[in-house]
């Protein structure tokens, strides 16, 4: 097998294993690249490679203004948001459906996750050549976290997928690969995250590198996906008892700079920093507030309890001005549905807006981080898991009420005497309003088994009651992209129903 190459000016760009390499690429060493025979020679190579495997978090989704972890685009797949420009592909998914030929997130998550996994596998196979001791343990733990992170995405979206843990440079890139059962993929996720937990520093999150609680939080998500309620409740309690994180007393500041840098609540994020690392194509404020790429649904607005300030912290309403944080002046001084891409019947997103921005348009810059895991999520996952184990005991009430009562939110405590079923509904409600426009709703609906109930026949805009979304049972497992099925014939079989 000819030796694959990687470009160190970007990081490690691997195209082996499940991601095909072109022969022309394999035939020569570009001037800006190094072959594996001259890489992995000193400690700086490990630093470069570690940066490289994190940099896959910035991968494109294949569409305009939307990287893979532009989290609010996920809400376009749900009953929370309408994507008028089809960012992420959610609008197409809810109208034309999801097929093996679908692009955007349906293709990108599969391709990007496996590219990342290939780089991580190469890293794990070689980093011991240049590091030892505590630093080697931590670097490997970060790699294990990222591999578990990627396989968790694959498991929750596609279900049964191929497992590869070998260095891609040791493999024949022409070899085909069969799928493994979802249960086996999740076993690997748990194993990788356990390795990460054992080796990551037990400290607060801050610089973009995963810490121990980051890995614990993602293992918690894997356990919730599998409804391993007792294990999930115990792990969530361990994070809470660890005392490294707390609820941010200023809820909106979880979503804009510079306040994100000091938030005690953020447990993992995709970090941006001007001028070197900007959002794909345009600033978030252009994507969300100027172009209104995501618009909240009336159904989501109706979900908020009277007096819940998270509603006006998350969305703008007709008549808002600068006093309510509306960022425009002049002819757009007053927020008005029907003007400037605001479709009547929907609601303009306020969350993720940097308060100091005025009249955001082409040329505007922002570097708000995409928050992937918050401490509030851990608390509500604890409440959900413990409620399934023991019903609504005092600890369940405590965790959900603390999220509701954070400073600036100050929502009243839930009434005592709720049944398990009533508390389950309250927790699901709380997750929807707490994490609106953060990309969790679609995945919650799928893991709860109610996606079809909520999304098939859903009216996104009450002004157009005859326009309804569609959702099929087969979407429990997304289709493997057809290019991957074709490339891995006859070993890889398409998921059922496609």
C-alpha positions as CSV (number, residue, x, y, z in Angstrom):
1,X,0.0,0.0,0.0
2,X,1.3,3.4,-0.9
3,X,1.9,5.7,2.0
4,X,-0.8,8.4,2.7
5,X,0.4,11.9,3.4
6,X,-0.9,14.7,5.7
7,X,-0.6,18.4,5.5
8,X,0.8,19.9,8.7
9,X,0.0,23.5,7.6
10,X,-3.6,22.7,8.5
11,X,-3.1,19.8,10.9
12,X,-3.6,16.1,10.0
13,X,-5.8,15.7,7.1
14,X,-6.4,12.0,6.8
15,X,-8.2,10.3,4.0
16,X,-7.7,6.6,4.7
17,X,-9.8,3.8,6.1
18,X,-13.4,4.7,5.5
19,X,-12.6,8.0,3.7
20,X,-11.1,7.3,0.3
21,X,-7.8,8.8,-0.9
22,X,-7.2,9.7,-4.5
23,X,-4.3,8.1,-6.2
24,X,-2.8,11.4,-7.3
25,X,-2.7,12.5,-3.6
26,X,-0.9,9.3,-2.7
27,X,1.6,9.6,-5.4
28,X,3.6,12.6,-4.2
29,X,4.5,14.7,-1.2
30,X,3.4,18.3,-1.5
31,X,6.0,20.9,-0.6
32,X,3.9,22.0,2.4
33,X,3.4,18.4,3.7
34,X,5.3,15.8,5.5
35,X,5.0,12.0,5.1
36,X,4.5,9.9,8.2
37,X,8.1,8.7,7.9
38,X,9.4,12.2,9.0
39,X,6.6,13.2,11.3
40,X,6.4,12.0,15.0
41,X,10.0,12.9,15.7
42,X,9.7,15.3,18.6
43,X,7.3,16.7,21.2
44,X,6.2,19.6,19.1
45,X,4.8,17.1,16.6
46,X,2.4,15.8,19.4
47,X,1.3,19.4,20.1
48,X,0.6,20.0,16.4
49,X,-1.3,16.7,16.1
50,X,-3.4,17.3,19.2
51,X,-4.4,20.7,17.8
52,X,-5.2,19.0,14.6
53,X,-7.7,16.5,16.0
54,X,-9.5,19.3,17.9
55,X,-9.6,21.3,14.6
56,X,-12.1,18.8,13.2
57,X,-14.7,20.6,15.4
58,X,-14.6,23.4,12.8
59,X,-15.5,21.1,9.8
60,X,-18.0,22.5,7.3
61,X,-21.5,21.0,7.1
62,X,-21.4,21.3,3.4
63,X,-23.7,24.3,3.3
64,X,-23.3,28.1,3.5
65,X,-22.8,29.8,6.9
66,X,-23.1,26.5,8.8
67,X,-20.2,24.5,10.2
68,X,-20.8,21.0,11.6
69,X,-21.4,22.3,15.1
70,X,-23.5,25.4,14.3
71,X,-25.8,24.0,17.0
72,X,-28.9,26.1,16.4
73,X,-29.2,24.6,12.9
74,X,-30.2,21.4,14.6
75,X,-33.3,23.1,15.7
76,X,-34.4,23.3,12.1
77,X,-34.9,19.5,12.3
78,X,-37.3,19.9,15.2
79,X,-40.5,21.7,16.3
80,X,-38.5,24.6,17.7
81,X,-37.3,26.4,14.6
82,X,-37.9,27.0,10.9
83,X,-34.8,27.2,8.7
84,X,-35.8,29.5,5.8
85,X,-32.4,28.9,4.1
86,X,-32.2,25.2,4.9
87,X,-29.1,25.6,7.1
88,X,-28.0,22.1,8.1
89,X,-30.7,20.5,5.9
90,X,-33.4,20.4,8.5
91,X,-36.0,22.1,6.3
92,X,-35.5,19.5,3.6
93,X,-35.6,16.7,6.1
94,X,-39.0,17.8,7.4
95,X,-40.5,18.3,3.9
96,X,-38.9,16.1,1.3
97,X,-37.5,13.7,3.8
98,X,-34.1,12.1,4.5
99,X,-32.5,9.9,1.9
100,X,-29.1,8.2,1.3
101,X,-28.4,11.1,-1.2
102,X,-29.2,13.8,1.4
103,X,-26.5,16.4,1.9
104,X,-25.8,18.9,4.7
105,X,-25.8,17.4,8.2
106,X,-27.0,14.0,6.9
107,X,-23.8,13.5,4.9
108,X,-21.5,15.8,6.8
109,X,-21.7,14.2,10.2
110,X,-20.9,10.8,8.8
111,X,-18.0,12.0,6.6
112,X,-16.6,14.5,9.1
113,X,-16.8,12.1,12.1
114,X,-14.9,9.4,10.3
115,X,-12.2,11.8,9.1
116,X,-11.8,12.9,12.6
117,X,-11.7,9.3,13.9
118,X,-9.0,8.5,11.3
119,X,-6.8,11.3,12.5
120,X,-7.4,10.3,16.2
121,X,-6.5,6.7,15.5
122,X,-3.3,7.9,13.8
123,X,-2.6,10.1,16.8
124,X,-3.1,7.3,19.3
125,X,-0.9,4.9,17.3
126,X,2.0,7.3,17.3
127,X,2.0,9.9,20.1
128,X,3.8,7.4,22.4
129,X,6.8,7.8,20.1
130,X,7.4,11.3,21.2
131,X,5.8,11.7,24.7
132,X,5.9,9.8,27.9
133,X,4.6,10.1,31.5
134,X,1.8,12.4,32.6
135,X,1.8,14.4,29.3
136,X,1.4,11.3,27.3
137,X,-1.5,10.1,29.5
138,X,-3.3,13.4,29.2
139,X,-2.8,13.7,25.4
140,X,-4.1,10.2,24.9
141,X,-7.0,10.9,27.2
142,X,-8.0,13.9,25.1
143,X,-7.8,11.7,21.9
144,X,-9.9,9.1,23.5
145,X,-12.5,11.7,24.5
146,X,-12.7,13.0,20.9
147,X,-13.0,9.5,19.5
148,X,-15.8,8.7,21.9
149,X,-17.4,12.1,21.1
150,X,-17.4,11.3,17.4
151,X,-18.7,7.7,17.8
152,X,-21.5,9.0,20.0
153,X,-22.6,11.3,17.3
154,X,-22.5,8.4,14.8
155,X,-24.4,6.1,17.1
156,X,-27.2,8.5,17.9
157,X,-27.7,9.5,14.3
158,X,-27.0,6.5,12.1
159,X,-27.2,3.6,14.7
160,X,-25.3,0.7,13.2
161,X,-22.0,2.0,11.8
162,X,-18.5,0.7,11.1
163,X,-16.0,0.6,13.9
164,X,-12.4,1.3,13.2
165,X,-9.7,1.9,15.8
166,X,-6.6,1.1,13.7
167,X,-4.0,3.6,12.5
168,X,-5.3,4.3,8.9
169,X,-1.7,4.4,7.6
170,X,-1.4,0.7,8.5
171,X,-4.6,-0.2,6.6
172,X,-5.3,-0.8,2.9
173,X,-7.4,2.1,1.9
174,X,-9.1,0.0,-0.7
175,X,-10.5,-2.4,1.9
176,X,-14.2,-2.4,2.5
177,X,-15.9,-2.3,5.9
178,X,-19.1,-3.7,7.3
179,X,-21.3,-2.0,10.0
180,X,-21.3,-2.9,13.7
181,X,-24.4,-3.0,15.8
182,X,-25.3,0.2,17.6
183,X,-24.8,-1.5,20.9
184,X,-21.2,-2.3,20.1
185,X,-20.6,1.2,18.9
186,X,-21.9,2.5,22.2
187,X,-19.7,0.0,24.1
188,X,-16.7,1.6,22.4
189,X,-18.0,5.1,23.3
190,X,-18.2,4.2,26.9
191,X,-14.8,2.5,26.9
192,X,-13.2,5.5,25.2
193,X,-14.8,8.0,27.5
194,X,-13.7,5.9,30.5
195,X,-10.2,6.1,29.3
196,X,-10.6,9.9,28.9
197,X,-12.1,10.2,32.4
198,X,-9.1,8.4,33.9
199,X,-6.5,10.6,32.2
200,X,-8.0,14.1,31.9
201,X,-7.4,16.8,34.5
202,X,-10.0,17.3,37.2
203,X,-10.5,21.0,36.8
204,X,-12.9,23.5,35.4
205,X,-13.2,23.9,31.6
206,X,-11.8,26.9,29.9
207,X,-9.3,26.7,27.0
208,X,-11.2,24.4,24.7
209,X,-9.4,21.2,25.9
210,X,-11.6,18.6,27.4
211,X,-11.4,18.0,31.1
212,X,-12.5,15.1,33.2
213,X,-16.1,16.4,33.7
214,X,-16.4,17.0,29.9
215,X,-15.8,13.3,29.3
216,X,-18.1,12.4,32.2
217,X,-20.8,14.6,30.7
218,X,-20.6,12.9,27.3
219,X,-20.6,9.4,28.9
220,X,-23.7,10.6,30.7
221,X,-25.3,11.4,27.4
222,X,-24.4,8.0,26.1
223,X,-26.0,6.4,29.1
224,X,-29.1,8.5,28.7
225,X,-29.3,7.4,25.1
226,X,-29.4,3.8,26.2
227,X,-31.8,4.5,29.1
228,X,-29.3,3.2,31.6
229,X,-31.0,5.2,34.2
230,X,-29.2,4.1,37.4
231,X,-25.8,4.4,35.9
232,X,-26.7,7.8,34.4
233,X,-28.1,9.2,37.7
234,X,-24.9,8.1,39.6
235,X,-22.6,9.6,37.0
236,X,-24.5,12.9,36.9
237,X,-24.4,13.0,40.7
238,X,-20.6,12.5,40.6
239,X,-20.3,15.5,38.3
240,X,-22.5,17.6,40.6
241,X,-20.7,16.5,43.7
242,X,-17.4,17.2,42.1
243,X,-18.1,21.0,42.5
244,X,-16.1,22.1,39.5
245,X,-19.1,23.8,37.7
246,X,-22.1,25.9,38.7
247,X,-25.0,27.7,37.0
248,X,-24.1,31.0,35.4
249,X,-26.0,33.7,37.3
250,X,-26.3,35.6,34.0
251,X,-28.1,33.1,31.6
252,X,-27.6,35.0,28.3
253,X,-23.9,35.4,28.9
254,X,-23.4,31.7,28.2
255,X,-23.8,32.6,24.6
256,X,-21.6,35.6,23.8
257,X,-18.1,36.9,24.2
258,X,-16.3,37.9,26.3
259,X,-18.6,36.6,29.0
260,X,-18.4,33.0,27.8
261,X,-14.7,32.9,28.7
262,X,-15.5,33.1,32.4
263,X,-18.8,31.2,32.5
264,X,-18.7,28.6,35.3
265,X,-21.4,26.6,33.4
266,X,-19.8,25.7,30.1
267,X,-18.3,22.2,30.1
268,X,-17.4,21.9,26.4
269,X,-17.6,24.2,23.4
270,X,-16.2,24.9,20.0
271,X,-13.9,27.8,20.7
272,X,-13.6,30.8,18.3
273,X,-11.2,33.7,18.7
274,X,-10.9,36.8,16.5
275,X,-9.0,37.5,14.2
276,X,-7.7,34.0,13.7
277,X,-10.8,31.8,14.1
278,X,-14.1,33.2,12.8
279,X,-17.4,31.6,12.1
280,X,-17.9,30.1,8.7
281,X,-18.7,32.6,5.9
282,X,-20.5,35.2,8.1
283,X,-20.8,36.4,11.7
284,X,-23.5,34.6,13.8
285,X,-25.3,37.9,14.2
286,X,-25.7,38.1,10.4
287,X,-26.8,34.5,10.2
288,X,-29.3,34.8,13.0
289,X,-30.4,38.4,13.4
290,X,-29.8,40.0,10.0
291,X,-30.8,37.1,7.8
292,X,-32.9,35.3,10.3
293,X,-31.7,31.9,9.2
294,X,-33.4,30.2,12.1
295,X,-36.8,31.4,13.3
296,X,-38.6,30.2,16.4
297,X,-41.9,28.5,16.1
298,X,-45.2,29.6,17.7
299,X,-45.3,26.1,19.3
300,X,-42.0,26.8,21.1
301,X,-43.1,30.2,22.2
302,X,-46.3,28.7,23.6
303,X,-44.2,26.3,25.7
304,X,-42.8,29.0,27.9
305,X,-44.7,29.5,31.2
306,X,-46.1,33.0,31.9
307,X,-43.3,35.2,33.2
308,X,-40.4,33.0,32.2
309,X,-37.7,35.5,31.2
310,X,-35.9,32.9,29.1
311,X,-38.5,33.6,26.4
312,X,-37.4,37.2,25.9
313,X,-33.7,36.2,26.5
314,X,-34.0,33.8,23.6
315,X,-36.3,35.6,21.1
316,X,-37.2,39.1,19.9
317,X,-40.8,40.1,19.6
318,X,-42.7,42.7,17.5
319,X,-42.1,46.2,18.9
320,X,-38.8,45.4,20.5
321,X,-36.2,48.2,20.2
322,X,-32.7,48.8,21.5
323,X,-34.2,48.8,25.1
324,X,-34.9,45.1,24.6
325,X,-31.5,44.4,22.9
326,X,-32.7,44.8,19.3
327,X,-29.5,45.5,17.3
328,X,-30.8,47.6,14.5
329,X,-31.3,51.3,14.0
330,X,-32.7,53.6,11.2
331,X,-35.5,52.0,9.2
332,X,-35.2,48.8,11.2
333,X,-35.3,50.6,14.6
334,X,-38.4,48.7,15.7
335,X,-38.6,44.9,15.4
336,X,-41.3,44.2,12.8
337,X,-42.3,40.8,11.5
338,X,-42.6,41.0,7.7
339,X,-39.5,43.2,7.3
340,X,-35.9,42.3,6.6
341,X,-36.4,38.5,6.2
342,X,-38.6,38.2,9.3
343,X,-41.4,35.8,8.2
344,X,-44.7,36.6,10.1
345,X,-45.8,33.7,12.3
346,X,-42.2,33.1,13.5
347,X,-39.9,34.7,16.0
348,X,-36.4,36.2,15.5
349,X,-33.6,34.6,17.6
350,X,-32.0,36.7,20.3
351,X,-29.8,34.1,21.9
352,X,-26.2,34.1,20.7
353,X,-26.3,37.8,19.9
354,X,-23.3,39.9,21.2
355,X,-25.1,42.8,22.9
356,X,-22.5,45.4,21.7
357,X,-23.2,44.7,18.0
358,X,-25.2,47.3,16.1
359,X,-26.6,46.8,12.6
360,X,-24.8,43.5,12.0
361,X,-24.4,42.8,8.3
362,X,-21.6,41.7,5.9
363,X,-18.3,42.6,7.4
364,X,-19.5,42.2,11.0
365,X,-17.3,40.1,13.2
366,X,-18.1,37.9,16.2
367,X,-16.4,34.9,17.8
368,X,-19.0,33.5,20.1
369,X,-18.3,29.9,21.0
370,X,-20.7,27.1,20.1
371,X,-21.6,25.7,23.5
372,X,-22.0,21.9,23.3
373,X,-22.4,21.0,26.9
374,X,-23.6,23.0,29.9
375,X,-23.9,22.2,33.6
376,X,-27.6,22.9,33.4
377,X,-27.8,19.9,31.1
378,X,-26.1,17.7,33.7
379,X,-28.5,18.8,36.4
380,X,-31.6,18.1,34.2
381,X,-30.2,14.8,33.0
382,X,-29.8,13.8,36.7
383,X,-33.4,14.8,37.3
384,X,-34.6,12.8,34.3
385,X,-32.6,9.7,35.1
386,X,-33.3,9.7,38.9
387,X,-37.0,10.2,38.2
388,X,-37.0,7.1,36.1
389,X,-35.2,5.1,38.8
390,X,-37.0,6.3,41.9
391,X,-39.7,8.7,40.9
392,X,-39.7,12.4,41.9
393,X,-37.7,12.3,45.1
394,X,-36.2,15.3,46.8
395,X,-33.0,15.2,44.7
396,X,-35.0,15.4,41.5
397,X,-36.9,18.5,42.7
398,X,-33.7,20.0,43.9
399,X,-31.9,19.8,40.5
400,X,-34.7,21.0,38.3
401,X,-35.7,23.8,40.8
402,X,-32.1,25.0,40.9
403,X,-32.1,25.4,37.1
404,X,-35.4,27.3,37.3
405,X,-34.3,29.5,40.2
406,X,-31.0,30.7,38.9
407,X,-30.5,34.5,39.3
408,X,-32.2,36.4,36.6
409,X,-34.6,33.5,35.9
410,X,-36.3,33.1,39.3
411,X,-39.0,30.7,38.2
412,X,-41.1,29.2,41.0
413,X,-40.4,25.8,42.3
414,X,-42.4,22.9,40.9
415,X,-45.4,21.8,43.0
416,X,-44.9,18.9,45.4
417,X,-46.7,15.7,44.9
418,X,-46.0,15.1,41.2
419,X,-46.2,11.6,39.9
420,X,-43.3,10.1,37.9
421,X,-45.2,10.7,34.7
422,X,-46.0,14.3,35.6
423,X,-42.4,15.0,36.6
424,X,-41.2,13.4,33.3
425,X,-43.4,15.9,31.4
426,X,-42.1,18.8,33.6
427,X,-38.5,17.8,32.9
428,X,-39.1,17.6,29.2
429,X,-40.7,21.0,29.3
430,X,-37.8,22.4,31.2
431,X,-35.3,21.0,28.7
432,X,-37.1,22.5,25.8
433,X,-37.2,26.1,27.2
434,X,-33.8,25.9,28.9
435,X,-31.9,24.7,25.7
436,X,-34.0,26.4,23.0
437,X,-31.8,27.2,20.0
438,X,-28.9,25.1,21.3
439,X,-29.5,22.1,19.1
440,X,-30.7,19.5,21.7
441,X,-34.5,19.3,21.0
442,X,-34.3,17.0,17.9
443,X,-32.0,14.5,19.7
444,X,-34.2,14.6,22.8
445,X,-37.3,13.8,20.8
446,X,-35.6,10.9,19.1
447,X,-34.2,9.3,22.3
448,X,-37.6,9.8,24.1
449,X,-39.2,7.9,21.2
450,X,-41.7,10.7,20.4
451,X,-40.1,12.3,17.4
452,X,-42.8,11.0,15.0
453,X,-45.6,12.0,17.4
454,X,-44.2,15.6,17.5
455,X,-42.9,16.0,14.0
456,X,-45.1,14.1,11.7
457,X,-47.9,16.5,10.7
458,X,-46.5,19.4,12.7
459,X,-47.7,22.9,11.7
460,X,-44.6,25.1,11.9
461,X,-46.5,28.4,11.2
462,X,-50.1,28.8,12.3
463,X,-50.6,31.4,9.5
464,X,-50.2,28.4,7.1
465,X,-52.1,25.6,8.8
466,X,-52.1,23.3,5.7
467,X,-48.3,23.2,5.5
468,X,-47.1,20.3,7.7
469,X,-43.9,18.5,8.3
470,X,-43.2,14.9,7.9
471,X,-41.3,12.3,10.0
472,X,-41.0,8.6,9.4
473,X,-40.2,5.8,11.8
474,X,-37.1,4.8,9.8
475,X,-35.5,8.1,10.8
476,X,-34.6,6.5,14.1
477,X,-31.5,5.5,12.1
478,X,-30.4,8.0,9.5
479,X,-29.3,6.4,6.2
480,X,-25.6,5.8,5.6
481,X,-24.6,8.2,2.7
482,X,-24.9,6.3,-0.6
483,X,-21.4,7.1,-1.5
484,X,-20.2,5.1,1.5
485,X,-22.5,2.2,0.7
486,X,-21.2,2.1,-2.9
487,X,-17.6,2.4,-1.7
488,X,-17.9,-0.5,0.7
489,X,-19.8,-3.0,-1.4
490,X,-20.6,-5.8,-0.8
491,X,-19.9,-5.6,3.0
492,X,-21.9,-2.5,4.0
493,X,-25.7,-2.8,4.0
494,X,-27.9,0.3,4.0
495,X,-29.9,0.9,7.2
496,X,-33.5,-0.5,7.0
497,X,-36.1,1.4,5.0
498,X,-33.9,3.3,2.6
